Amino acid sequence: MGSNQQFSTRLDRLLWETDPESLPRWQRPLRFLGRMAYAIARDVTQGYLTLQAMSLVYTTLLSLVPLLAVSFSVLKGFGVHNQLEPLLMQALHPLGDQGQEIASRLISYVDNTNVGVLGSVGLAFLLYSVIGLISKIEQVFNYTWRVDQPRSMTDRFTRYLSVLLVGPVLFFSAVGATATLRSNALLQHASEIAPLGFLIETGGRLIPYLLITLAFAFVYAFVPNTRVRLRSAMIGALVAGVMWQVAGYVFATFMAGSTRYAAIYSSLAIPILFMIWVYIAWLILLIGANIAFYDQYPEYLLARTRDLRLSNRLRERMALTLASRIAQHHYAGKPAWTAEELAHAVGMPLTNVSNVLGMLEQGKVLVRTADDPPRYVPARAPDEVRVRELIGFIRRYGEDAIGTQIPAFSPAVDEVERRITDAADTALADMSLRDLAQSMATAQAQTQVSA
């Protein structure tokens, strides 16, 4: 076995097979970071991120000019529209001279777009193109955050409208306030003092990084149809901001020696390089979103695969655990659990927990409340729910969809199933969900005392 294979085997054992409690305290964060790096690399190499980034490139090319036109119209009303071109040139700076040419052309297209003469149909099409871009971005981010339920049309319209009308104003106001602060006489006088001057100059260089990081954090927290923690959004934005600056420097270096590509592709070189940079930019943004997701939901780093598939045994164990925890809170008078709280409590991915909760809902064991996010409470008294019935329902879940098309099995197989069912009924007898919840509470109390 070669040294590289030995290292790979040891790393694989450390990341996935070693009990974290057996590791020194300083190694546990490194193990978590190693798992996150593996997950990001897996999502990129297996196409989860690259395909999404490519689809966003296509949507961006179709909607970029309408988006700039709407933003330009809004900014013009506040008198800050002249800052749009410098910002666009800064975003396309890695393209070099070609970036300035693209920015100038886009601005000329925007200038020639007179919203006032478009008419109702033209204005509706313009807004539809812009909203389509934001809707596509939300769809991609929902996929990253494992969210199946999109926003309602009313919620989409209000949120998207606020992004289009308020977002550019706030961003350019922050840029203008930063420029005004840097030109302040008191600040300029303080910069002449040696220690303060160095700090002020360093802070001025970091301001662009800070603005792009805050912009990324806003997107991560605002776009997905779920609650994103500010801490997770900032962590993903910080990493994405650093990657953005590094990728911009590398791409600019590449552009400096890309004259041969212009000779090969002629006039097509500029749009091709522009599409490549847009793809890289979206890929960086999506990588940051994935980092934020894995930071908020570390349970998704339990397995090597993107989505954890539960065995029948694990699904039964999770159903019993979730139902028991909900019954415990019910009898203790504590606030009902949310799906996210249960996922953190049992240390399993939210997707799997939500699926099992849905099974228990269909079995009329649990019911969700009208809260936002919804909470789960017993649908009937836990002492009326028999554990053997609950296990039987989980085992049979999904058979109703097949209906009468279930194939006939061998009588020998039927006899084995009957013996298993009889043995389970005998072992569990009349044990209720309340009995199981009390047993779990006793075990948890003993564990806390021994610890």
Secondary structure, 3 states (H helix, E strand, C coil): CCHHHHHHHHHHHHHHCCCHHHCCCCHHHHHHHHHHHHHHHHHHHCCHHHHHHHHHHHHHHHHHHHHHHHHHHHHHHCCCHHHHHHHHHHHCHHHCHHHHHHHHHHHHHHHHCCHHHCHHHHHHHHHHHHHHHHHHHHHHHHHHCCCCCCCCHHHHHHHHHHHHHCHHHHHHHHHHHHHHHHCCHHHHHHHCCHHHHHHHHHHHHHHHHHHHHHHHHHHHHHCCCCCCCHHHHHHHHHHHHHHHHHHHHHHHHHHHCCHHHHHHHHHHHHHHHHHHHHHHHHHHHHHHHHHHHHHHCHHHHCCCCCCCCCCHHHHHHHHHHHHHHHHHHHHHCCCCEEHHHHHHHHCCCHHHHHHHHHHHHHCCCEEECCCCCCEEEECCCHHHCEHHHHHHHHHHCCHHHHHHHCCCCCHHHHHHHHHHHHHHHHHHCCCEHHHHHHHHHHHHHHHHHHC
